[in-house]
Amino acid sequence: MHKTDRIAAKRLRLPSSVLVAVLLAGGSSSMAQTGLSCGSLFGALLNSPVQSVQVCSTSLQGLYEAGIRDVGASLSSYAGDEAITTVARLNGLAATASFAQASANLEFSIPELNILQTFAGGTRVASARLMHDWLNNNADLRGRMLQHQAAHSAVNPVTGPGGVLSGAVGLDFGASFDEVATRIATTQANAQSGVGNLIGIGVLVSQHDIAGATVRTVSAPLSYTVRNDIDPRRQALLRASLGVVDSAGTKSRSGRVSAGYRFPMSDEWALTPMVGVSLSGSDAHGFYTGVASGSIASTYLIERDGFDISVGNMLGYYRSFKPPGVSYGVDPGLQVFALRNGILISQPITLGSRKMSVEYGLSDTRYLGDALYQKSAQDISISLGTNKSVFSARSFFRATLALQKVRDGHGVALNVNYWF
């Protein structure tokens, strides 16, 4: 954990006893709707017998410092021994920490996870430090917290839009379908000899507005494709991606590597199995987790006069794991099957004197298995690019604009790629 980027505090006019009762009765959803007005993922109400203050933070560390350890800096009336209750929201998960009148013992609870712990230090600051160390060293609890957030929070850096899970599904589907779908059935009559291998670089930026929060992502997809000299449709695929996700001000990093092989089953049909590993997290979120996956995708092309229709189907299995040797590494215990189906309509166009193609896409993603708040996503896209025939040695590029619908929100993404 690290020093928070932003901490905001403001006085509330309601009596502290009323606020605490409302929050404890309503849980995390009531906290978002009536108790806290924070735009960040982490927030709390600090309550003394005479004062209530709201604290907002972009990190768990910042919330701990302002909401528990340094309550005197947040409560102007704090004398040092009065009863203090902190009612917190940890990205959709309710928690409380309290000191009784004239007591240095700190009681910490997460009702939805059946957690109740008392920390007895010589001073209130010492008790707060004991709680801090206990949370840092309790990977199992932080994994359970992340699992709960995945099931109850619309914004989540693992399973939400822009998260490591949805990113892995998108990369796997893109490698098997979006990159080559409209050109797998081209006959070899016009094939060039020694087409060589392909290196791909790109940039993907997106923004989602979900449940009153904004999620922004920036990533750099990279690829290397080994094309068979005899039949370039047979391809070994290596893929990687590095990215940053900003979830309502809380930043996390992610990375993925994957490999697969494209098998042409006929002139119109190809199968692509892939395996991959992703890592995601940050000190601000208080976790780092991994996702291992295996998937198989089918791509089928129907050629028509003046346009092509491509149909893609993918089934993938994604499972979380604790990254070895990583501080704050946790395993939320997630096991998910992803089903993604898509269709692309491609037609040739001429811009100036340059021959290009435009593609209109529609896809649907469904998640089965463990409970997730974001269970599905629908995308509609339009892209413009140059030739991407597997039988051509020429470089090509493609720019894609996509709109996405998810639960409680929507997003837009721009993906620009160049292969050479």
Order of alpha helices (4+ residues) and beta strands (2+ residues): beta-alpha-beta-beta-alpha-alpha-beta-beta-beta-beta-alpha-alpha-alpha-beta-beta-beta-beta-beta-beta-beta-beta-beta-beta-beta-beta
